[in-house]
Amino acid sequence: MSKTSFAKGFLGGALAIGISRILGFFREVLIASLFGASYLTDAFFLAWKIPNIFRRVLGEGALEKVLLPMLGKEIDKKFVGNLLFFLTLSSISFAFLISFLSEWVAKFLAGTQEEDFIENTSTFLGIMAFYLPFAVINAFYSSLLQYKKAFFVSYFSSAVFNIAVILFTLFFYPLWGIFSLVYGVILGGLLQVAFTLTFAKRKEVFFTPKVGFHPKLKKFLVNIVPSFFSAGVGQISTLAEAFFATLSGGGVLSHLNYAFRLFQLPISLIGVTSSRVSLSYLSGKKYSPNLRHLEFSLKKYLLKGGEIALFFAIPTLVGILFYSQPTVSLVYERGEFSPSDSLQVSLYLSLYSLGLIPSILYGLVSNIFYSKGRFYLSFSLSLLWVLAEITIPAVGIAIFNLGGWVIALAHSVGAWIVFFTLCGVSRSCGIFARVVVRLKRFIPLWVLTAFFLALTGGVANKFLTLAVIVSTALVYLFLFKRFYL
């Protein structure tokens, strides 16, 4: 794998994910404008967290990390048919189970005992639980499209989902209120799968479910559980965040969600893309009988993936720290979303951003364990992230009543703990240190960027904010093309 081919795959995936995340912003802006930040939006976001965990975790790595290395040079049609049958049946069954137990789940997750809040959460979850089968099937075919190196198409399916939710909510909000958003999730899932299936047929990776138990299926099932929890530990821990957020008061969960959406944009564009593109190129090397060759390939991919990831991550961190409030105001401040909401969201965004770099590199370093088949070790170490996101808010909110900002800070602390732990166990800290050294030529540019953002950050003008963000991004895209393409 050359640096150029990796960079092209990275750019194609990043473009598709970028379009999807921009549309996701429109979706969040629409929610903020129509509904603001209240107990009603808190109920929706809490209910959405369950199916959204499956959407983000399966769609952003957990399934493909297990499936891609098992496909080899030629796809075993019987294996993928049996796997598709199992995934479809289990996801439908799980959707019915969650829907049936929605009231119990709402009571368990809610940090408040307000009856209206629990009732709304239960109702929303009972409907949106049926998005799960769409999320699972889409993740399956997206993995097969990545096997064919169709990165743009694979990642663009999320954009289809966001378009459907936005349009459905806009058209039916006057009639159904917030339920237009709930039903839009189901329609978005259906259209997302239809889009993926269309391109799967074109790439000749369309398969139908087949009843049976292929020998490889057992290995898949053994590895998918730790892969799911390891790849999604950052997402799964958001359930703990939701509990403490609702305990902190009305609107806190919504503010955290709006901030996390902004924070997730660079994570998806940089971290998820570099991790997934790397894995698709690296997966075939897992079966090399030469362990020294495997180790060499791993180090080479870490250097390439880490360099490209940090090239974008460091200036992004600088940008968030200097431009959090203008950015939040530009994106959200309209309709029911007030300036005081912007201040709160920008605080949470700044605290989330302190963990931006480890969150981006987490996917890269965890691929070392996946490539070697050490799924359970990666999962066990990743639990430290969950532990930090439970312990710190439990002490800060339940005991000292410090407020929702502790939740965002805990996410960043957990990210650093897990990253250094994974680096230490995999003996890859030295490689990331080499990556930083290789990027030292960009230090003057980063300093200049920070100076420029500090000068313009205090100007409360949305057009200026947009111009600064776009111009800074264009500079780094030009440099990316010059040095990596």
Secondary structure, DSSP 8 states (H G I E B T S, - for coil): --HHHHHHHHHHHHHHHHHHHHHHHHHHHHHHHHH-SSHHHHHHHHHHHHHHHHHHHIIIIIHHHHHHHHHTTS--HHHHHHHHHHHHHHHHHHHHHHHHTHHHHHHHH-S---HHHHHHHHHHHHHHGGGHHHHHHHHHHHHHHHHTT-HHHHHHHHHHHHHHHHHHHHHHHHHHTTHHHHHHHHHHHHHHHHHHHHHHHHTT-------S--HHHHHHHHHHHHHHHHHTHHHHTHHHHHHHHHHH-TTHHHHHHHHHHHHHHHIIIIIIHHHHHHHHHHGGGGG-S-HHHHHHHHHHHHHHHHHHHHHHHHHHHHHHHHHHHHHHHHHH-STT--HHHHHHHHHHHHHHHTTHHHHHHHHHHHHHHHHTT-HHHHHHHHHHHHHHHHHHHIIIIIIT---THHHHHHHHHHHHHHHHHHHHHHT-HHHHHHHHHHTGGGHHHHHHHHHHHHHHTT---HHHHHHHHHHHHHHHHHHHHHHH-
